[in-house]
Amino acid sequence: MRQAAGWGLGAVGAGVVVIAGLDVVGAGLGEINPLRRTISEHGLGAYGWVFGLGVALLAAGSAAIGVALARTRLAGVFGTLALMAWSAGLLVTAWFPKHDWSVGPSLSGSIHRVGSLVAFLSLPVAALVIARPWRHTGRRGPALAAFGFGLGSALWVAGIVAVVLVGARGGLAWWQVMPLGLVERGLAVTEVAAVVALGACALAKGPVER
């Protein structure tokens, strides 16, 4: 199971490199504005398949980490389900492209949005439930990091919801009240960091406190 956690961390790292590479190249060529455009915008371009591959690697790596945590009894049923929901949501976003607003809304875009919501909402729950630091003797460092990143992810989500509600009261659409691309990337980085910390927790040696 420690080997599964290692493979999972490798897949997560590869996925992050692929997606970050697309961001760097897209921004350098002026094809995407990271401040305003979401990460999923890459799925609409000529290299949409590369974006899908990166997200699929991230999802597969997260699932492998979840299996390792469950098999070593570091994650209960609820935490495992939440982490698998994150992985499933990522796979949905990889398979179904977002709305192409130059054409108009689509069924694929609606499914993509649901997958994104499931993923972004599930990961903070998974991290907070699984990584309670007081449960993990010998793993307290990575568990504490995962818990902290999980809490940070939850605060990101709460902040986004609060800003959207304030904007709605002023008659503004949700994408007009914040630099959407920057905020999404901040949330994504925090959540992926939580996954990496969970992987480090699964990889470490030590008994589990009950």
N, C-alpha and C positions, 0 to 999 in steps of 0.2 A: 504493500500500500504506500510505503514511502516512495517507491519507484513511480507509482501512479501520480503522486503529488509532484515529483520532479518533472515527469513528462507534462503534467498539467501546467506547471510554472513555465516550462519551455514554450508550450503552445500559446499561453497568454502573452509571453514576451514577444514571440514572433508576430502575433496578431497586432500588438501595440506598435511594433516597428513598421508593419505594413501600413496601418492607418495613419500613423504619424508621418510616414514618408509621403503619402498622398497629400496630407495637409501642407507639408513643406513645399512640395513640388507645385501644388495647386496655387498656393499663396505666391510663390516665386514667379509663376507664369501669369499671375493676375487673373486666374480662372476662378478663384474663390476668395471671399473675404472672411477670414476666420472670426472676425468680430460679429458679423451679421448672419453668416450662413452656417447652418448646422452641419455636423459631421456627415450626416446621411446624404448631404448634397452630392458627395462623391459617387453615390450609387446611381446617379442620373447621367453621369458622364461616360466617355468612351471607355474608361477603366472601371466601370461599375463592378465588373467581375472581380477586380483586385480588391475593392472595398468589401465585397461579399466574402471573399476568402479571408480577409483580415478579421472580420467580425465573426466568421465561423470558427476560426482558430481560437479567438478569445472565448467563444461559447464552449467549444470542446475542452479547452484547458480548464475553464471554470467547472465544468461538469466532472472532469477527472479529479480535480481538487475536492469537489463535493463527495465523490465516491470514496476517496481516501479518508476524508474526515469522518464519514459515516462508518466505514469499515473499522476504523481504529477507535470508534466510540467517542470521537471528539465533537460530534454533531448529533443532536437529537432529530426526531422525525420532522419537527416544525422547521428547524434551521436548515435541514437538508432539502426539504421541499422548497423553501424560500430561495436557496441557492440554485436549485434546479429550475425554478421559475425564471430567475435571472438569465440562465443559459438558454432556456426555451424562448424567452423574449428576444434575446440577441439573435437567435437563429431566424426568428420571424422577421426581424428588421433586415437581416442579410438577404433573405429570400424575396421579400416584397419591397420594392422601391417606394420611397416617399412620394407625396404629391409632386407632380411637375406643374408648378403654377403657371408656366407659360402655355400650358394646354388646359389645365383645370383639374379639379379634384378627381380622384379615382378610387376604386375599390381597393386596389393595391396600396395606395397611400393611407387609406383608413386602417387597413390591417397593420401596416407598418407603424402607425401611430399607437395602436393598441399594444403592439409588441414592445415599443419603446417605453410606454408607461409601465407595463408589467415589469420590464427589466429594471428600470430606474427606481421603481418603488420596492421591488423585492430585495435588491441587494443590501440596502441599509438594514432591513429586518434580519436578513441572514447573518450579516456581520455582527449585529448587536446580540442576537440570540446565541450564535455559535461561539463567539469570542469572549464571553464573559471571563475576564482575566483570572478571577478567583477560582475557576474550575481547573486551571491548567498548570499544575506543578511542573517545572522544567520547561514550560512553554510560555511563561508569563510575558516575556518581551514581545514576541510576535502576536500573542493574543491581545495584549494591551494596545499594540499598534492597530490591529484589525478593529478592535472596539472603537478606538479613536477615529479611524477613518470611516467606520460605520456611522458614528455619531455626526461626523462632519458631513457625510452624505445626506443624512436625515435633515441636518440644518440647511443644506443647499436646497433640498426639496421644499422644506417649509418656507424658506425665503422666496423661492420662485412662486409658490402658491400665494404668499402674502402680496408680492409685487403685482401679480396678475389680478388679484382681487381689488387692490387699490387702483390699478389702471382701469379696470372695468367700471369702477365708480365714476371715473373721469371720462368715460366714453371711449377709451382706447382699447384696441385689440391687443391680445396677449403678446403678439410678436412685436408690438410697438413700444412696450414699456421697459424693455431691457435689451442690451446687446446679446441677442439670443445665442449666437454662435459662441461667444466668449463664455457665457453662463453655462451652456451645455458642455463645453469642453472642461470647464472647472469641475462640474459634477462628474463627468466621465472619468477624469483623472483621479478624483477622490475615490470613486467606486472601484476603479481598477486597482488602485493602491490597496484598498481593503481586500480585494481578491488575492493579491500577491501576499499580503500579510497572513491571510488564511492558509495559503499554500505553504508558507514558511512554518506556520503552526503545525500543519500536517506532516511536514518534513522533519521537524525536530523530534528528538527522543525525549521520553519522559512519561510518567504515569498520568492518568486522568483522575482528578478529584471528583468525587460524587457529593 
